[in-house]
Amino acid sequence: MVELCRVDDRMLHGQVAPDAILIANDEAATNEMSKLAFKMAKPAGVKLAIKTVKDAAVLLNDPRTKKTRIFLIVRTVQDALELVKATGGQIKSVNIGGVKKKEGSRQVAANVHMNDDDLTTLRELNSLVYVELRMVPSESKTDVSKLI
């Protein structure tokens, strides 16, 4: 069961997961240096899986993971949308954390930069599940529908 789905381009950086962390990103899943860094950064006693987005969907749809509380981390809103669509309602909401500035993007909230494609994807994602903007748990939630 997906406990939290978070879009954060920093990926794994000190969060605490209930039972397991699943990083779903095609680039991270094929980069041995990234995988090693994520394994070193994960909290002790927490399972970690680093999968492509497609393989993450397969894992999340496996009946054996239904009782595991999973913290799902993706790098982009496109990855989040793909997983929301592929997992049949398992992901109830998406938290948007840090998204770095890139060419063609503009700041839509503190620490969140998106280009037109990202915003189109975000609108579609928001039509399927609740999407909030919040960098850290102590911040107030901002409903993304107020921004798009």
C-alpha positions as CSV (number, residue, x, y, z in Angstrom):
1,M,0.0,0.0,0.0
2,V,1.4,3.4,-1.0
3,E,1.5,5.5,2.2
4,L,2.9,8.6,0.5
5,C,3.9,9.4,-3.1
6,R,6.3,12.3,-3.3
7,V,7.7,14.1,-6.3
8,D,11.2,15.4,-5.4
9,D,14.1,15.7,-7.7
10,R,16.5,15.1,-4.8
11,M,15.0,11.7,-4.5
12,L,16.2,10.2,-1.2
13,H,17.6,12.6,1.3
14,G,16.7,11.7,4.8
15,Q,13.0,10.9,4.8
16,V,11.7,8.2,7.1
17,A,9.5,5.6,5.5
18,P,7.0,3.4,7.3
19,D,8.2,0.0,6.1
20,A,9.9,0.5,2.7
21,I,11.0,3.2,0.3
22,L,10.4,2.7,-3.4
23,I,12.3,5.0,-5.7
24,A,10.7,4.9,-9.2
25,N,12.8,6.6,-11.8
26,D,14.2,5.1,-15.0
27,E,17.5,7.0,-14.8
28,A,18.1,6.1,-11.1
29,A,17.3,2.5,-11.7
30,T,20.1,2.2,-14.3
31,N,22.8,4.3,-12.6
32,E,24.9,2.2,-10.3
33,M,26.4,5.3,-8.6
34,S,23.0,6.7,-7.8
35,K,21.8,3.3,-6.5
36,L,24.8,3.1,-4.2
37,A,24.2,6.6,-2.9
38,F,20.6,5.9,-2.2
39,K,21.4,2.7,-0.3
40,M,23.8,4.6,1.9
41,A,21.2,7.3,2.6
42,K,18.3,5.1,3.5
43,P,17.3,4.9,7.1
44,A,18.5,1.8,9.0
45,G,15.9,-1.0,9.1
46,V,13.9,0.3,6.1
47,K,13.7,-1.7,2.9
48,L,14.8,0.1,-0.2
49,A,13.9,-0.7,-3.8
50,I,15.1,1.3,-6.8
51,K,13.1,0.5,-9.9
52,T,12.2,1.9,-13.3
53,V,8.7,3.4,-13.4
54,K,7.4,0.4,-15.2
55,D,9.0,-2.1,-12.8
56,A,7.7,0.0,-9.9
57,A,4.2,-0.4,-11.2
58,V,4.6,-4.1,-11.4
59,L,5.9,-4.2,-7.8
60,L,3.1,-2.0,-6.5
61,N,0.5,-4.2,-8.2
62,D,2.0,-7.4,-6.7
63,P,-0.4,-8.7,-4.1
64,R,2.5,-9.4,-1.7
65,T,3.1,-5.7,-1.3
66,K,-0.4,-4.8,-0.2
67,K,0.4,-4.9,3.5
68,T,3.7,-3.1,3.2
69,R,3.5,0.6,3.9
70,I,5.5,2.1,1.1
71,F,6.9,5.6,0.7
72,L,7.1,6.1,-3.1
73,I,9.5,8.7,-4.4
74,V,9.5,9.8,-8.0
75,R,11.6,12.5,-9.6
76,T,9.0,14.0,-12.0
77,V,5.2,14.7,-12.2
78,Q,5.3,12.6,-15.4
79,D,6.6,9.6,-13.3
80,A,3.9,10.2,-10.7
81,L,1.1,10.3,-13.3
82,E,2.3,7.1,-15.0
83,L,2.3,5.3,-11.6
84,V,-1.1,6.7,-10.6
85,K,-2.5,5.4,-13.9
86,A,-0.7,2.0,-13.7
87,T,-1.6,1.1,-10.1
88,G,-5.4,1.2,-10.1
89,G,-6.2,3.6,-7.3
90,Q,-3.4,2.6,-4.9
91,I,-2.0,6.1,-4.9
92,K,-4.6,8.4,-3.3
93,S,-2.6,11.6,-3.2
94,V,0.7,13.1,-4.4
95,N,3.0,15.4,-2.5
96,I,5.1,17.8,-4.6
97,G,8.3,18.7,-2.8
98,G,11.4,20.2,-4.4
99,V,11.6,20.5,-8.2
100,K,14.7,22.3,-9.4
101,K,14.7,25.1,-11.9
102,K,15.4,23.9,-15.5
103,E,15.4,25.6,-18.9
104,G,12.0,26.8,-19.8
105,S,10.6,26.4,-16.3
106,R,9.2,29.0,-14.0
107,Q,8.6,29.1,-10.2
108,V,5.1,28.0,-9.3
109,A,5.7,27.7,-5.6
110,A,8.6,27.9,-3.2
111,N,11.2,25.3,-4.4
112,V,8.9,24.1,-7.2
113,H,9.7,25.0,-10.8
114,M,7.7,23.7,-13.8
115,N,7.6,24.1,-17.5
116,D,4.4,24.0,-19.6
117,D,4.6,20.2,-20.1
118,D,5.0,19.7,-16.3
119,L,2.0,22.0,-15.7
120,T,-0.1,20.1,-18.3
121,T,0.9,16.8,-16.6
122,L,0.1,18.3,-13.2
123,R,-3.4,19.3,-14.2
124,E,-4.0,15.7,-15.4
125,L,-2.6,14.2,-12.3
126,N,-4.7,16.6,-10.2
127,S,-7.8,15.4,-12.0
128,L,-7.1,11.8,-10.9
129,V,-5.8,12.3,-7.3
130,Y,-5.4,15.0,-4.7
131,V,-2.1,16.8,-5.2
132,E,-0.5,19.1,-2.6
133,L,2.6,21.2,-2.5
134,R,4.7,21.0,0.6
135,M,8.4,20.9,1.0
136,V,8.6,19.6,4.6
137,P,5.9,18.1,6.9
138,S,5.9,21.2,9.2
139,E,4.7,23.4,6.3
140,S,1.1,23.9,5.6
141,K,-0.3,22.0,2.6
142,T,-1.1,24.0,-0.5
143,D,-3.7,22.4,-2.7
144,V,-2.3,22.4,-6.2
145,S,-5.7,23.2,-7.7
146,K,-5.3,26.7,-6.3
147,L,-2.2,27.3,-8.4
148,I,-3.1,25.7,-11.7
